Amino acid sequence: MQILSLLCLLGTGVLQRTGVKSRCEAPEVSFGHDASITCHFSENIYHKRTSFTIYRYTKSRNTKIKLKDPILNCFWTTAGNYTCSTPENRYKFDKNVSRQVTVIIEKASYADEGRYECSTEPSGPRDNEGCSLKLIYPKGVSSRCEAESAKETVVVDCFWVQTDQLKCSLASGYEFDKNVSTHVTVTIPKASLDSVAEYECSAEPSYPGENERCVFTVKALLEADQPPEVVVVPTGPAGVHIGKDAAPPDVDNKINESREDGNAAQGTCALLREKDCRLLILGKTGSGKSTLGNMLLGGKPFETGLGLVTTTTKTKDSQAQGGRLKVMDTPDICNNQMNLAGQKGEVSKWKQFMSGSNGAILLAIRCHEKYTAHDYSIYQQMKNLWGDSSFCKQMVVAFTFGDELVGDSKELIAKASPELKQILQDANARFVVFNNQATPGEQERTLSKLLSLVDNLGERESAPVERHVPRNDGIPDGSQHIVLLIGMTGNGRSSVGNTLLGRDDAFITGCGMSSTKTRVQVEETGRFKVVDTPDISDTEYNDKQRKVAVLKWKELTAPGPHAILLTVRCDVRYTAEEYDIYKQLKKLWGDAESFCRRLVVAFTFGDRQDGSIEEELKGSIPQELKNVLGDAGHRYVVFNNRAKPDDNKEAVNKLADIVWTIRQQNETERCLIVVGKTGNGRSSVGNTLLGKDEFETGCGMSSTTTEPKAATSEQPKIKVVDTPDISDNDHFTDKQRKEQLSLWKRLAAPGPHAILLTVRCDVRYTAEEYDIYKQLKTLWGDSFCKLLIVAFTFGDRQDADIEEELKSSVPVELKNVLKDANGRYVVFDNRAEPGEEFKTVNRLLDIVDKLSKTASATGNRFRP
């Protein structure tokens, strides 16, 4: 007998929101623990002196009227004081009021479950979005432990007279058409909160209480009306009845929207019908495809074991979380035993399996093994055989053998090879980690996460996008700058976009606290492609919608964005609240380093600035703004919002130059050679530049680098050549030294673009080390100094500021080295956090790009 989850859709018509004034949030907590109700308001209610109330909804036992009981009521007195009251001491409130307030419910019990709402004066009920508090009960403890006397009511009772006539009795408010097959359907014509209950279907010879139950809840009807249905699955002619246990309403904040007109909400109801979800598992032999299929379906429908290899495509299915789950296990078609015709035949089966259904392609990858270039070639071959973009649009990376993973999933992604990162980019960062040793409960949660990803696969295609047909300004292909505009409402995003495009009608602009931008919009000229975005920090967006929005921005700015333009008003003080919004956007982007590499601050309303922005930035600006500018590598442009287009020409040209520099850093490979004495941290500097451990490091007097080695990174594109210390007379002759330099230059081709000389800043620079430096300079030739940058290492051990120390009593030998380098140096902190390391690398790349720019301008490429 099969029971399906039910959804009741509220309202006989479509409810239209006029704008959310507030919403609330109630995280699930364990029974007996403190619960919290947090209200998020669209304005700072403390600054606006706004009174507010938090209500809990209850239902009268004898009527259909819903009652609102205040659990917290706060208002302003005539004396200008904030006064709050609660009906019980269990409700705790610290009177901390801003754009959000939180009330604590001590030792939450079953009686605290239900719907809550935050209301400000003078908002109406349709201005506020409610939420629902649910408790997590210990295993073996019924969630109805405080309702043992709940009455069971038989709503439909059917039995057979002889073998051909069905007799049924129905409770009031239910309808049944007597259609009986593998399932039966009961209709609730006018669902109300009285219909909210647990339902159970029982067919003889089973008894009530022996069958799986479903919960009937309430949801606002946002589409066409449909009749409510309760589906029952008997096994043949037998007595059938549907029973319900009375229970107080348990309404989820995401699905409950009702009219507050003094009557219980009524509406039509519909069954959340069975979903046919299909999962196609692909991967190389040994990636755990069959084991993954068994975990998804439960049991062992697919054969697994040492030495067993899947050679044919197999399909199995089962019930999972209220729907039918179909899984296809596949062979590794990229091995040498299958020809092209066989491969295409298998892919044809896969595409037929996935056609016209809700589902996903699961790419199985063992998470505890290094993903190699060969593995990536197998993936590329499968993608090419599939033949169209639907492969990536449906793909989810399934990391298998999660029980053997060292660290968490964040560490797994951070340390992923470039090939694996490319696959994750193809999959739009969709991945799930499967633990082969997980408990049934953990496996169920993992499956829920996967099915949630599957359900959301189509959402990014449906978001409306406004496009403008580009004008051909004669700009060469590939030179157009792709710019993403972000920032708070009122910061002048759209005005900046119009300035970049040289038009005043590309994006709608306006005055006031509400945004004129409600959806993403794309406009182009020959020089710029601009993507203007809404302010997703607004309470109208939930966390899921924000993630979907950012993914959409990335799609629209592919293969960029070349720059992320954060609008900040320079005529008002930068607040902690605005900084929190910025940090949220950076986190949603997913890769903080990628975000900061493209970040440029666009100061708006520069015409209202009293003095020079450069001078003000040197003064006492908020620490939060300093942090933002630090993330952006101090890249910024000032726009005058009331200026004529020509007046902003200088700002537009400055931004174009900045974007070109960013593109050079992110798209052009820079080749760097790291040299220096043993113990100066050459290999550590190389690893910092690459953002990964490619070169062996160690402690001691002997070098761990005995041969030169080259390694690369993709973002940003850098090639680093780590070199041995060739000053050692016991290991290198003069001839071998020359051979070494020749090898370094070949490894650094088409560069090098810079030579990094490592010097420890925690010990005194000696005459002996200077002699080694002079020897290296002589061997290299005339271009050595033109490429030279000093890399001070062990900056974490420096007592004083390096700039101040270099101005004072440093050895004359070190002064000579810095003079050769034309004052170019960078300080590496060997124990820096990743964010600080990133800023150091950015500073170095800025120096390298200036070197290349100078060489290009003079016609001297600085080649050896």
C-alpha positions, -999 to 999 in steps of 0.1 A, spaced: 0 0 0 14 33 -11 8 67 5 18 100 -12 26 133 5 -2 158 2 -2 196 -4 -33 218 1 -32 249 -20 -49 279 -3 -72 304 -18 -99 303 -45 -80 329 -65 -44 340 -71 -30 360 -42 -8 389 -54 18 404 -30 20 441 -30 55 441 -14 69 424 16 73 447 46 86 419 68 94 383 69 103 359 97 126 330 101 123 301 125 151 275 123 143 239 133 155 230 168 154 199 190 125 194 214 133 210 247 159 234 234 157 271 230 140 282 197 143 316 180 119 337 159 138 363 138 120 391 120 136 407 90 122 442 82 126 461 49 137 492 69 156 499 101 127 501 125 148 517 152 157 546 130 121 549 118 107 547 153 84 519 141 62 498 165 60 461 158 44 429 171 53 392 167 22 370 165 16 333 168 -14 318 151 -38 295 169 -72 281 159 -103 281 180 -115 246 190 -151 254 183 -149 277 152 -129 281 121 -116 315 132 -79 318 134 -66 338 164 -34 358 166 -17 357 200 11 383 204 43 368 219 61 402 217 47 437 214 70 467 212 61 504 208 74 539 213 62 560 242 56 597 240 87 601 260 107 586 232 114 552 250 111 518 235 87 496 256 82 458 250 59 432 266 57 394 264 28 372 277 51 347 293 86 347 309 97 320 284 98 346 257 132 365 259 140 397 240 171 418 245 156 450 229 182 449 201 163 465 173 175 473 137 165 458 105 160 425 124 149 415 158 150 381 175 129 366 203 140 334 221 115 308 232 130 289 261 127 251 261 104 249 231 77 222 233 50 209 210 27 238 220 52 263 204 50 247 170 30 265 143 29 297 123 44 331 133 42 365 118 60 398 123 39 429 118 48 466 118 25 495 120 7 505 98 13 473 76 -15 450 66 -15 412 69 -6 408 32 25 429 37 41 403 60 55 369 52 50 343 80 72 314 90 67 281 108 84 267 138 90 230 137 107 208 163 130 178 159 120 150 181 144 123 194 142 88 178 116 67 194 97 97 207 64 105 190 60 140 177 25 138 191 36 131 226 14 159 240 -16 149 220 -21 113 230 -59 118 233 -61 130 196 -93 116 181 -92 93 151 -119 100 126 -128 77 97 -134 100 67 -141 72 41 -151 36 49 -157 12 20 -166 -25 18 -177 -49 -9 -211 -64 -10 -205 -99 -25 -178 -92 -51 -192 -66 -74 -208 -38 -54 -188 -12 -34 -206 5 -5 -190 36 11 -198 60 39 -181 94 40 -176 120 67 -188 155 61 -166 175 38 -152 146 17 -162 133 -17 -154 99 -33 -163 89 -69 -159 51 -62 -133 46 -89 -111 18 -75 -80 3 -91 -44 3 -79 -53 35 -61 -84 54 -50 -88 92 -47 -108 112 -21 -116 148 -27 -119 176 -2 -140 203 -20 -133 231 5 -102 225 25 -97 245 56 -74 243 86 -97 216 99 -84 194 70 -48 197 83 -40 163 98 -22 130 94 -40 106 71 -37 69 69 -50 44 44 -59 9 55 -69 -21 34 -79 -54 50 -64 -74 65 -42 -46 78 -53 -25 108 -52 13 114 -18 22 128 1 -4 108 3 17 76 25 46 65 9 80 71 10 113 52 5 148 64 -20 171 47 -7 208 48 -17 241 34 -3 261 5 -13 292 -14 -27 286 -48 -5 303 -72 -17 287 -104 -50 273 -117 -74 258 -92 -74 220 -88 -95 198 -67 -80 183 -35 -72 146 -37 -62 119 -12 -49 88 -29 -52 53 -14 -36 22 -28 -55 -11 -19 -44 -45 -31 -78 -58 -44 -114 -60 -34 -113 -54 4 -126 -31 30 -109 3 27 -110 33 50 -91 65 53 -86 77 88 -71 110 101 -57 120 135 -68 154 146 -39 178 151 -33 215 154 -22 232 121 14 227 112 20 251 84 53 257 67 63 293 61 72 286 25 38 272 16 13 291 38 -1 323 24 -36 332 35 -62 361 38 -64 375 72 -102 383 71 -113 368 103 -122 334 87 -102 303 83 -84 302 50 -103 282 24 -93 270 -10 -89 242 -34 -64 214 -28 -42 192 -50 -21 162 -46 16 167 -50 17 139 -76 43 113 -80 75 124 -97 94 102 -122 130 113 -113 157 97 -135 194 96 -126 219 86 -152 253 75 -136 284 80 -157 321 76 -150 352 55 -156 356 20 -143 363 20 -106 346 53 -98 319 36 -78 289 39 -102 271 7 -92 277 13 -55 263 48 -60 232 33 -77 227 10 -48 229 38 -23 203 58 -42 178 29 -46 184 11 -13 195 -25 -13 218 -40 -40 200 -40 -74 234 -35 -91 262 -60 -88 293 -47 -70 326 -62 -58 363 -64 -64 370 -74 -100 334 -68 -111 331 -44 -141 298 -30 -155 297 -41 -192 261 -33 -201 236 -6 -193 211 -15 -166 181 3 -153 165 -2 -118 139 18 -99 123 21 -65 102 44 -43 121 73 -28 108 103 -8 73 103 -22 81 95 -59 95 69 -83 133 70 -87 148 54 -118 185 48 -120 206 38 -150 240 23 -143 264 25 -173 296 9 -185 328 29 -191 324 34 -228 358 52 -231 379 21 -225 397 5 -254 373 -24 -257 344 -4 -273 346 11 -308 330 43 -319 298 27 -331 293 9 -298 299 42 -279 273 60 -299 249 32 -294 253 34 -256 249 72 -256 217 69 -277 203 47 -249 213 73 -223 197 102 -241 165 82 -246 164 74 -209 168 111 -200 144 125 -227 114 144 -215 119 136 -178 129 153 -145 164 141 -138 202 145 -138 234 131 -151 256 120 -122 293 120 -130 309 97 -105 343 107 -93 362 91 -64 369 120 -40 400 106 -24 420 101 -56 437 129 -76 418 138 -107 442 136 -136 444 149 -171 436 114 -184 404 113 -163 395 147 -177 400 134 -213 375 106 -206 350 132 -193 356 153 -225 350 123 -247 317 115 -230 306 151 -233 315 152 -270 297 119 -277 266 134 -260 267 161 -286 249 191 -271 248 216 -242 221 196 -223 249 174 -209 264 202 -187 229 216 -179 219 183 -164 252 174 -148 258 169 -111 292 157 -98 288 128 -75 319 124 -53 320 88 -42 338 71 -13 333 101 9 341 80 39 378 80 27 379 118 23 404 136 44 389 169 55 355 183 44 340 191 10 352 227 11 388 214 14 381 189 -14 371 217 -38 399 241 -27 425 214 -34 409 202 -67 431 199 -98 425 224 -126 408 197 -146 383 189 -118 376 226 -112 367 229 -149 343 200 -146 327 217 -115 324 249 -135 307 230 -163 283 216 -137 276 252 -123 292 241 -90 265 213 -85 280 184 -65 271 159 -37 295 138 -16 283 102 -10 296 84 20 297 46 15 296 40 53 268 64 60 238 55 82 204 51 66 194 85 80 226 102 65 220 85 32 184 98 32 197 134 38 222 131 10 195 118 -14 173 148 -3 202 172 -12 206 155 -46 169 156 -54 168 193 -44 195 200 -69 176 180 -96 144 200 -89 163 233 -94 181 223 -126 155 241 -148 152 273 -127 182 291 -142 167 288 -177 134 304 -167 146 337 -152 136 367 -174 164 386 -191 162 418 -210 186 420 -239 195 449 -262 208 442 -298 244 454 -297 256 481 -320 288 474 -340 312 501 -331 341 486 -350 358 471 -319 378 440 -327 363 407 -315 374 398 -280 383 433 -269 348 441 -255 348 445 -217 321 425 -199 312 444 -167 289 432 -139 272 459 -119 263 452 -83 254 472 -52 227 484 -29 195 501 -40 201 538 -43 238 535 -50 235 544 -87 241 511 -104 219 518 -134 233 553 -138 269 540 -139 257 515 -166 242 543 -187 275 562 -184 295 533 -196 272 527 -226 271 564 -234 233 565 -233 208 577 -208 180 553 -218 198 519 -215 188 512 -179 159 528 -160 170 551 -132 149 568 -105 149 584 -71 135 569 -39 141 541 -15 126 514 -37 147 499 -65 137 505 -102 156 473 -110 137 441 -104 154 418 -128 188 414 -145 193 433 -177 220 431 -204 230 461 -227 259 463 -251 280 487 -271 312 480 -290 334 489 -260 313 475 -231 288 447 -224 271 457 -191 250 434 -169 228 455 -145 215 435 -115 188 440 -88 197 444 -52 193 408 -40 199 418 -3 163 428 -3 140 407 19 120 398 -12 148 373 -20 153 341 0 187 323 2 178 299 -26 167 328 -49 199 347 -42 221 317 -52 201 312 -84 204 349 -92 242 349 -89 245 318 -111 224 336 -137 248 366 -135 277 343 -142 260 328 -172 252 362 -186 288 374 -182 305 343 -195 334 340 -204 338 369 -179 329 389 -161 361 409 -168 352 432 -140 327 433 -111 318 469 -104 306 475 -69 288 508 -66 294 527 -33 281 562 -26 309 587 -17 285 613 -3 273 592 26 291 572 53 298 535 44 280 514 71 285 480 87 252 470 72 264 477 36 296 458 44 276 428 55 257 429 22 290 430 3 304 400 22 272 381 15 276 388 -23 313 377 -21 303 345 -4 275 338 -28 299 341 -57 315 309 -44 352 317 -52 363 347 -31 397 349 -49 380 350 -83 356 377 -71 383 399 -57 405 396 -88 377 412 -108 365 437 -82 365 474 -89 349 500 -66 327 525 -84 323 556 -62 291 573 -72 277 608 -66 312 622 -69 296 656 -78 284 658 -42 319 652 -28 334 683 -10 370 674 -14 393 651 -33 384 614 -30 421 605 -29 427 627 1 396 614 19 407 578 13 440 585 30 421 598 61 397 583 86 374 562 64 355 533 80 375 501 84 348 482 65 354 504 34 392 499 38 386 461 37 366 464 5 392 485 -12 418 460 0 399 432 -17 398 452 -49 435 458 -48 427 496 -43 411 497 -78 384 524 -79 368 550 -102 347 580 -93 315 588 -113 296 621 -113 259 612 -114 247 646 -126 275 652 -152 272 653 -189 285 621 -207 317 639 -218 323 650 -182 326 613 -172 348 604 -202 379 604 -180 363 580 -155 352 557 -183 386 556 -198 402 550 -164 378 520 -159 386 506 -193 424 507 -185 417 490 -151 396 463 -168 424 457 -194 449 452 -166 425 428 -148 421 409 -181 458 407 -186 462 393 -151 435 367 -155 440 358 -191 477 362 -200 502 337 -186 531 353 -167 563 333 -165 583 338 -133 617 324 -123 624 321 -86 661 323 -76 680 326 -43 702 310 -17 692 277 0 669 284 30 655 316 16 621 301 8 622 298 -30 598 268 -32 574 283 -6 572 315 -27 565 294 -58 537 275 -40 522 308 -28 521 321 -63 504 290 -77 480 287 -48 489 250 -44 518 228 -32 537 220 -64 572 224 -51 588 204 -23 597 224 8 616 215 40 636 227 69 674 223 73 707 235 57 704 213 26 682 222 -3 652 202 -12 653 215 -48 681 198 -68 667 203 -103 646 231 -119 609 224 -121 581 244 -138 545 244 -127 514 264 -137 481 277 -123 450 286 -142 434 314 -122 454 336 -125 475 321 -153 511 319 -139 540 297 -148 566 294 -120 601 279 -124 616 268 -91 654 266 -93 682 250 -73 710 271 -55 738 269 -81 763 288 -59 773 255 -43 808 247 -57 805 211 -46 776 204 -69 780 228 -98 809 237 -120 809 270 -141 799 250 -171 770 234 -152 759 268 -140 756 281 -175 737 249 -185 713 255 -156 705 290 -166 699 279 -202 675 253 -189 657 278 -167 651 301 -197 637 273 -218 613 263 -190 602 299 -186 595 304 -223 579 325 -238 592 345 -208 605 350 -183 585 381 -175 602 385 -141 630 371 -120 622 369 -82 652 370 -60 643 356 -26 658 374 4 650 367 40 639 398 59 643 382 93 681 378 91 709 402 81 719 404 44 755 394 42 784 402 18 786 364 10 750 364 -2 757 396 -23 786 378 -40 762 350 -50 738 375 -64 765 392 -84 776 359 -98 741 351 -109 736 386 -125 769 381 -145 759 347 -158 724 359 -169 735 390 -188 722 425 -194 685 419 -191 688 405 -155 682 438 -137 653 448 -160 634 417 -149 645 417 -112 620 419 -83 631 413 -47 609 388 -29 614 393 9 604 361 27 595 353 63 577 386 66 558 372 96 590 373 116 596 410 109 595 432 140 593 466 123 576 479 91 597 468 61 593 502 44 607 520 74 636 496 78 646 499 42 649 537 47 673 533 76 703 511 83 701 483 59 735 469 46 749 487 16 749 454 -4 711 451 0 707 487 -11 726 479 -42 703 449 -50 672 471 -45 688 497 -68 693 471 -95 656 462 -91 647 499 -94 630 496 -60 607 468 -69 600 444 -40 572 423 -24 570 409 11 558 373 15 543 362 49 550 325 52 521 321 76 496 344 60 459 335 56 448 326 20 431 360 16 464 378 25 484 356 3 461 365 -26 467 402 -20 505 397 -20 503 378 -53 481 405 -68 507 432 -58 534 411 -74 514 406 -107 508 444 -108 545 449 -108 551 422 -134 524 437 -157 540 472 -154 573 457 -164 557 441 -195 539 473 -203 571 493 -201 589 467 -223 561 469 -249 562 507 -249 599 509 -255 600 480 -279 623 460 -256 608 427 -247 635 420 -221 641 386 -236 674 368 -226 
